[in-house]
Amino acid sequence: MRDVLIGIDAGTSVIKSVAFDKAGRQIAATALPNRYETLPGGGAEQDLARTWADTAVTLRQLADKVPDLANRVITIAVTGQGDGTWLIDKGGEPVAKGWLWLDARAAREVEEIRARPEDRLRFEKTGSGLAACQQGSQFVFMKRNMPAMLASAATAFHCKDWLYFKLTGERATDPSEGTFTFGDFRTRDYSDDVLDVLGVADLRHLLPPIVDGTRQS
C-alpha cells in the first residue's frame, strides 16, 4: 500500500527529509547540517554534489526509520533555500559551486540597474525589488566577471531545482522562482522585457522551463 508522503527541505543551515501519512501527520524525520563557504568580496557558495549527497543520506536514514518506505511512497515534494544561482552543464554536472541567497557580490550591479528609469518596468512585471541575492543580478555580475563559467553552463537552477533534477532528470523550475526574477507574475512565464532591462537576454537559454509546483513527474 502506498501511504507515505515525503517532503525534502534543503535549507541554508539544515537539510531535512520528513515522512507524513496521508492525513498529514509526521511519521519520521531526518536531518543533516548544511554547509557553505564565504569568500572575499561577499561571496557565499555551496557545493552542488555535496548538497545532493547529503540529501540522499537523509532519505536513506528515513528509510531506516519507516518500514518498507520505498514501496509505500506516494510522492516526494522538494523545496529549498530561495534565490541564488546553481549552474549545470549539458551533461547535468555542476559547472561551479552554487551561489547562495547570502551572496552579495552583485551589489554594485543592483545599484546600477535600480538607478535606470527602465527598472520600473522590471518591477511592474516581476512585482519584486532587485537584490544581490537574486539570479538576475548574479547573472549580470557573472556576465561581467565570469563569462567563461556562463559559457560552459547549459541550465541555471535554484537550490530546489537542482534536487528536483537529481530526483527526476528533468530541468525545470516553478512559477514563484521563475517569475519573480525573470518573469511576469501575471502570466507566470518569463518576460523578454525583464531580461532586456537586466541586460541578460542572451542568457535566456539557461532558464529552465517553468512548471506548476503541484505537477507530478
PLY file of the C-alpha trace (Angstrom):
ply
format ascii 1.0
element vertex 217
property float x
property float y
property float z
element edge 216
property int vertex1
property int vertex2
end_header
0.00 0.00 0.00
1.28 3.45 -0.92
0.51 5.59 2.09
3.55 7.84 2.72
4.38 11.36 1.52
7.96 12.66 1.70
8.98 16.28 1.97
12.57 17.43 1.39
13.75 20.85 2.50
17.31 21.89 1.70
17.60 24.98 3.86
20.67 27.12 4.38
21.54 25.57 7.73
19.86 22.13 7.66
18.78 19.58 5.03
15.68 17.73 6.17
13.59 14.80 4.90
10.25 14.13 6.55
7.71 11.33 6.07
4.00 12.01 6.54
0.92 9.83 6.38
-1.98 10.76 4.09
-3.62 12.73 6.90
-0.56 14.97 7.16
0.74 13.51 10.40
4.51 13.26 10.71
5.80 9.70 10.82
9.55 10.24 10.93
12.18 12.87 10.17
15.91 13.02 9.48
18.30 15.94 9.10
21.91 16.84 8.39
23.66 20.18 8.91
24.12 22.04 5.66
27.43 23.65 4.78
28.53 26.63 2.70
31.63 28.76 2.42
32.12 32.51 2.39
34.52 34.24 0.03
36.24 37.64 -0.16
34.02 40.28 -1.74
30.82 38.96 -0.22
30.64 35.58 -1.89
28.71 32.67 -0.40
28.82 29.30 -2.17
27.65 25.74 -1.67
28.84 22.54 -3.32
26.11 21.05 -5.53
27.37 17.48 -5.42
27.67 17.52 -1.65
24.20 19.01 -1.28
22.71 16.15 -3.29
24.80 13.56 -1.45
23.67 14.91 1.92
20.06 14.91 0.75
20.40 11.29 -0.32
21.77 10.42 3.13
18.69 11.90 4.80
16.47 9.83 2.52
18.38 6.64 3.34
18.12 7.45 7.03
14.40 8.00 6.61
14.13 4.57 5.02
15.79 3.11 8.10
13.04 4.63 10.24
9.99 3.85 8.07
9.45 0.16 7.26
9.26 -0.68 3.54
9.43 3.03 2.67
10.40 2.55 -0.99
7.21 0.62 -1.70
4.98 2.94 0.31
5.89 6.35 -1.13
3.12 8.19 -2.95
5.12 11.26 -3.84
8.15 13.35 -2.93
7.92 17.13 -2.68
11.06 19.27 -2.80
11.75 22.75 -1.51
14.88 24.62 -0.56
16.57 27.94 0.11
15.47 30.60 -2.33
17.39 32.83 -4.74
20.94 32.10 -5.81
22.38 30.55 -8.97
23.21 26.85 -9.39
24.74 26.19 -12.82
24.98 22.80 -14.55
26.31 21.78 -17.96
24.71 19.80 -20.80
25.64 16.53 -19.12
23.95 17.52 -15.87
27.18 18.13 -13.98
27.85 21.25 -11.87
29.77 23.99 -13.63
30.75 25.66 -10.36
29.61 25.85 -6.78
26.14 27.25 -6.23
25.80 30.94 -5.41
23.53 31.37 -2.40
21.00 34.00 -1.41
23.66 35.20 1.03
25.98 36.13 -1.84
26.47 39.90 -2.08
28.93 40.15 -4.96
26.32 41.68 -7.29
25.59 44.65 -5.00
27.13 47.18 -7.39
25.18 45.78 -10.33
21.97 46.07 -8.34
22.58 49.75 -7.62
23.31 50.43 -11.29
20.13 48.74 -12.50
17.96 50.35 -9.83
19.17 53.79 -10.97
17.86 53.27 -14.51
14.36 54.53 -15.39
13.55 51.22 -17.09
13.89 49.37 -13.79
10.33 50.48 -13.12
9.18 48.17 -15.93
11.11 45.28 -14.42
9.46 45.90 -11.05
5.98 46.12 -12.58
6.48 42.78 -14.33
8.10 40.81 -11.51
6.47 42.52 -8.53
9.84 42.29 -6.80
12.56 44.74 -5.92
16.02 43.86 -7.22
18.58 42.46 -4.76
22.06 40.96 -4.93
20.70 37.60 -3.81
18.64 37.15 -6.97
19.66 35.17 -10.01
19.11 38.15 -12.32
21.65 40.40 -10.65
24.02 37.47 -10.19
23.79 36.81 -13.93
24.85 40.41 -14.57
27.87 40.04 -12.29
28.83 36.70 -13.83
28.48 38.07 -17.34
30.90 40.88 -16.50
33.38 38.91 -14.45
32.98 35.19 -15.21
31.97 34.83 -18.87
33.78 31.50 -19.28
31.75 29.98 -16.46
28.48 31.08 -18.04
29.63 29.84 -21.44
30.13 26.33 -20.05
26.66 26.25 -18.45
23.51 24.83 -20.01
20.98 25.44 -17.23
20.65 27.77 -14.26
18.82 26.31 -11.27
17.80 27.39 -7.82
18.59 25.01 -4.98
15.38 23.00 -5.03
15.52 22.79 -8.86
18.88 21.01 -8.56
17.42 18.43 -6.18
14.37 18.00 -8.40
16.70 17.40 -11.35
18.66 14.78 -9.42
15.44 13.01 -8.48
13.76 13.14 -11.90
16.30 14.04 -14.56
14.09 16.98 -15.56
15.36 20.55 -15.89
12.57 22.76 -14.54
11.65 25.46 -12.06
8.38 26.63 -10.53
6.44 29.86 -11.22
7.45 31.59 -8.00
11.20 31.48 -8.57
10.92 31.63 -12.34
8.88 34.82 -12.45
9.97 36.99 -9.54
13.46 37.25 -11.03
12.96 37.00 -14.79
9.23 36.92 -15.44
5.76 38.36 -15.28
3.77 37.25 -12.24
0.53 37.81 -14.17
1.40 35.38 -16.96
3.53 33.09 -14.74
6.12 32.95 -17.50
9.43 34.56 -18.43
9.36 38.13 -19.72
11.53 39.45 -22.56
11.13 42.93 -21.08
12.63 41.88 -17.76
15.54 40.11 -19.41
16.20 43.20 -21.54
16.18 45.55 -18.55
18.66 43.32 -16.74
20.80 43.06 -19.87
20.80 39.26 -19.88
18.52 38.42 -22.81
21.42 36.49 -24.34
21.35 34.15 -21.33
17.70 33.14 -21.72
18.80 29.70 -22.93
19.98 28.99 -19.37
16.49 29.34 -17.91
14.67 26.02 -17.40
11.01 25.57 -18.32
8.54 26.80 -15.73
6.18 24.08 -14.48
3.49 24.21 -11.84
4.77 23.19 -8.43
1.91 20.74 -7.97
2.69 18.78 -11.13
3.78 15.19 -10.67
6.80 13.78 -12.51
0 1
1 2
2 3
3 4
4 5
5 6
6 7
7 8
8 9
9 10
10 11
11 12
12 13
13 14
14 15
15 16
16 17
17 18
18 19
19 20
20 21
21 22
22 23
23 24
24 25
25 26
26 27
27 28
28 29
29 30
30 31
31 32
32 33
33 34
34 35
35 36
36 37
37 38
38 39
39 40
40 41
41 42
42 43
43 44
44 45
45 46
46 47
47 48
48 49
49 50
50 51
51 52
52 53
53 54
54 55
55 56
56 57
57 58
58 59
59 60
60 61
61 62
62 63
63 64
64 65
65 66
66 67
67 68
68 69
69 70
70 71
71 72
72 73
73 74
74 75
75 76
76 77
77 78
78 79
79 80
80 81
81 82
82 83
83 84
84 85
85 86
86 87
87 88
88 89
89 90
90 91
91 92
92 93
93 94
94 95
95 96
96 97
97 98
98 99
99 100
100 101
101 102
102 103
103 104
104 105
105 106
106 107
107 108
108 109
109 110
110 111
111 112
112 113
113 114
114 115
115 116
116 117
117 118
118 119
119 120
120 121
121 122
122 123
123 124
124 125
125 126
126 127
127 128
128 129
129 130
130 131
131 132
132 133
133 134
134 135
135 136
136 137
137 138
138 139
139 140
140 141
141 142
142 143
143 144
144 145
145 146
146 147
147 148
148 149
149 150
150 151
151 152
152 153
153 154
154 155
155 156
156 157
157 158
158 159
159 160
160 161
161 162
162 163
163 164
164 165
165 166
166 167
167 168
168 169
169 170
170 171
171 172
172 173
173 174
174 175
175 176
176 177
177 178
178 179
179 180
180 181
181 182
182 183
183 184
184 185
185 186
186 187
187 188
188 189
189 190
190 191
191 192
192 193
193 194
194 195
195 196
196 197
197 198
198 199
199 200
200 201
201 202
202 203
203 204
204 205
205 206
206 207
207 208
208 209
209 210
210 211
211 212
212 213
213 214
214 215
215 216
